[in-house]
Amino acid sequence: MEFNTLKAEDKSYIETIVSSERISTGESNLDLHSRDMSGHRASRPEVVVWPKQRAEVSRILAYADQRRIPVTAWGAGTSLVGNPIPLHGGIVLDFTQMDRMLEIRQDDFQVDVEPGVIYKDLNRKLRHTGLFFPPDPGADATIGGMIANNASGIRTVRYGSTKDNVLRLVMVLANGEVIEVGNRATKSSSGFDLLHLFVGSEGMLGIVVEATLRLVGLPAEIASAVATFQTVEEAGKAVFEIIRAGLDPAALELMAPECIGIINKQKNLGLPIAPTLFMEFHGPTKNQLTEVMGIAEGLCREHSCQEFRPGLEREERDLLLEARYALGDMIRQDKPDRFRISIDVAVPISAYPEMIAFAKEQAREAGAAAAYIFGHAGDGNIHLIIETEKGNRETGQRIKEVHRSVVQKALAGKGTATGEHGVGIGKAQFMEAEHGPSLEWMKKVKQLLDPHGILNPGKMFP
Ligand SMILES: Cc1cc2nc3c(=O)[nH]c(=O)nc-3n(C[C@H](O)[C@H](O)[C@H](O)COP(=O)(O)OP(=O)(O)OC[C@H]3O[C@@H](n4cnc5c(N)ncnc54)[C@H](O)[C@@H]3O)c2cc1C
């Protein structure tokens, strides 16, 4: 695709739509919107615009489409694979000022929000209603960015990912047209499911300007435990058994000993350095949860569980969860100068123990300086961060090979190259292998909705 660079007259036109204090070509703003939280190379936009109204988004897109200027939506820039980096320059639409919570409908368990709302703020605001929006990627992500990446998190094992918690979207298409997809009913058999076409489309098919989200009740009781094992594989087997037994965990997180080492070092938690499962259950009464916890302990003990510590108090649980959320960042901060690759595969739950063993062995054989295995184990999602010293090209090449072989193994087991971070730049290389001929149909959908390719160009397709 050929794109035009932004000219003075384009900027002047945008100034007729959005007031000048919400438009910037300043160096620092361009820099701030040139990189996300991944290590992918920065690429600056030519202008950053902060829309507040859907009509502004619509008019900017209609103009950009006509002038063939790229437009990339920006939430909080917390993506991990380069999703919002404006590879071809152009306009970045930053949604942080379009952040109104429009209507909470408590009796329907629903809320209407604008895309720039940060999900943590939403949950703080909802607290008094006894409801919450369950997808929780941990970082200060916006609802628009979560919808675009189909983000998930620690509680997805029970409550689903973003796609399971979005009912209706108002979208602005590449040509500026505004459409509404989905509805406020909790079920529907009506028409093609355009709603879920847009969820996970990484700002490449349209821009979210409003969303109706599904809410769930805050649990009456929470019980959590930490279990340590002899090997990561045994911990993986316990995960499989807990899911198979139908215990319905609200969190089931795996952390290899190297991860516990980092957590202890940076958060001073004094946890035993061993393969560890953190689990949480939600339920109506303490008695019910005591019974569930007893069964979970039995299943863990059958898999060489060394220590099972139930009954974590709220403070300890929050500290552990906070540390788990920040683990990726802590690993990066621990050795900032290293070259690292971050893997995010997901597999059917029965394949989980074998997948962990494979990833671990591959990292060992590659001679990586460090390898950290962790993940939302209850969803079959494995994160593996492998590092080498910068400048060690041979090992660098080998860990890229590990990335490929771990993804290939996941795909061979009918899993996916990315469980939650999305495709962006980092996973585009695997799209052909994962989707085969259906990738061509994805390209046709893109062509239909965005014929001039202005929306977040350069992503997803290899
Ligand atoms: C410490 C840390 C932990 C994380 N843990 C998790 C995790 O557990 N699970 C998980 O899923 N992710 C995780 N992430 C990744 C990240 O938080 C999510 O991918 C999140 O959804 C990104 O949201 P954002 O608002 O930052 O979006 P951005 O990064 O700004 O953008 C993401 C994508 O959405 C598009 N976009 C943004 N707004 C809109 C809009 N209004 N309309 C259309 N497209 C739009 C962008 O163009 C881009 O393609 C983590 C990140 C960090 C830094």
The ligand as a MOL file (V3000), in Angstrom:
LIG
                    3D

  0  0  0     0  0            999 V3000
M  V30 BEGIN CTAB
M  V30 COUNTS 53 58 0 0 0
M  V30 BEGIN ATOM
M  V30 1 C 2.9780 -5.6520 32.8970 0
M  V30 2 C 2.0510 -6.1050 31.8090 0
M  V30 3 C 1.2620 -7.2280 32.0020 0
M  V30 4 C 0.3840 -7.6490 31.0060 0
M  V30 5 N -0.3780 -8.7580 31.2310 0
M  V30 6 C -1.2780 -9.1360 30.3000 0
M  V30 7 C -2.1360 -10.2540 30.5360 0
M  V30 8 O -2.0850 -10.9160 31.5570 0
M  V30 9 N -3.0330 -10.5640 29.5810 0
M  V30 10 C -3.1570 -9.8420 28.4200 0
M  V30 11 O -4.0220 -10.1510 27.6060 0
M  V30 12 N -2.3360 -8.8080 28.1610 0
M  V30 13 C -1.4170 -8.4270 29.0620 0
M  V30 14 N -0.6160 -7.3490 28.8150 0
M  V30 15 C -0.6920 -6.6610 27.5070 0
M  V30 16 C -1.6330 -5.4290 27.4070 0
M  V30 17 O -1.9110 -4.8560 28.6600 0
M  V30 18 C -2.9450 -5.8090 26.7100 0
M  V30 19 O -2.6910 -6.2940 25.4060 0
M  V30 20 C -3.9550 -4.6500 26.5970 0
M  V30 21 O -5.1330 -5.1170 26.0070 0
M  V30 22 C -3.4560 -3.4420 25.8130 0
M  V30 23 O -4.3350 -2.3580 26.0740 0
M  V30 24 P -3.9110 -0.8560 25.8190 0
M  V30 25 O -5.0440 -0.0020 26.2440 0
M  V30 26 O -2.6040 -0.5740 26.4070 0
M  V30 27 O -3.8600 -0.8490 24.2340 0
M  V30 28 P -2.6620 -0.4010 23.2680 0
M  V30 29 O -1.4430 -1.1700 23.5930 0
M  V30 30 O -2.5720 1.0680 23.2340 0
M  V30 31 O -3.2630 -0.8940 21.8730 0
M  V30 32 C -3.5120 -2.2580 21.6490 0
M  V30 33 C -4.1660 -2.4600 20.2980 0
M  V30 34 O -5.4810 -1.9200 20.3590 0
M  V30 35 C -5.7130 -0.9860 19.3270 0
M  V30 36 N -6.6490 -0.0200 19.8780 0
M  V30 37 C -6.5100 0.7710 20.9650 0
M  V30 38 N -7.6390 1.4780 21.1610 0
M  V30 39 C -8.5000 1.1190 20.1910 0
M  V30 40 C -9.8280 1.5150 19.8260 0
M  V30 41 N -10.5010 2.4270 20.5190 0
M  V30 42 N -10.3990 0.9380 18.7550 0
M  V30 43 C -9.7420 0.0170 18.0200 0
M  V30 44 N -8.4920 -0.3800 18.3030 0
M  V30 45 C -7.8930 0.1620 19.3740 0
M  V30 46 C -4.3130 -0.4720 18.9960 0
M  V30 47 O -4.2480 0.0510 17.6870 0
M  V30 48 C -3.4770 -1.7210 19.1600 0
M  V30 49 O -3.5340 -2.5100 18.0000 0
M  V30 50 C 0.2930 -6.9150 29.7880 0
M  V30 51 C 1.0810 -5.7840 29.5990 0
M  V30 52 C 1.9670 -5.3820 30.5940 0
M  V30 53 C 2.7910 -4.1500 30.3400 0
M  V30 END ATOM
M  V30 BEGIN BOND
M  V30 1 1 1 2
M  V30 2 1 2 3
M  V30 3 2 2 52
M  V30 4 2 3 4
M  V30 5 1 4 5
M  V30 6 1 4 50
M  V30 7 2 5 6
M  V30 8 1 6 7
M  V30 9 1 6 13
M  V30 10 2 7 8
M  V30 11 1 7 9
M  V30 12 1 9 10
M  V30 13 2 10 11
M  V30 14 1 10 12
M  V30 15 2 12 13
M  V30 16 1 13 14
M  V30 17 1 14 15
M  V30 18 1 14 50
M  V30 19 1 15 16
M  V30 20 1 16 17
M  V30 21 1 16 18
M  V30 22 1 18 19
M  V30 23 1 18 20
M  V30 24 1 20 21
M  V30 25 1 20 22
M  V30 26 1 22 23
M  V30 27 1 23 24
M  V30 28 2 24 25
M  V30 29 1 24 26
M  V30 30 1 24 27
M  V30 31 1 27 28
M  V30 32 2 28 29
M  V30 33 1 28 30
M  V30 34 1 28 31
M  V30 35 1 31 32
M  V30 36 1 32 33
M  V30 37 1 33 34
M  V30 38 1 33 48
M  V30 39 1 34 35
M  V30 40 1 35 36
M  V30 41 1 35 46
M  V30 42 1 36 37
M  V30 43 1 36 45
M  V30 44 2 37 38
M  V30 45 1 38 39
M  V30 46 1 39 40
M  V30 47 2 39 45
M  V30 48 1 40 41
M  V30 49 2 40 42
M  V30 50 1 42 43
M  V30 51 2 43 44
M  V30 52 1 44 45
M  V30 53 1 46 47
M  V30 54 1 46 48
M  V30 55 1 48 49
M  V30 56 2 50 51
M  V30 57 1 51 52
M  V30 58 1 52 53
M  V30 END BOND
M  V30 END CTAB
M  END
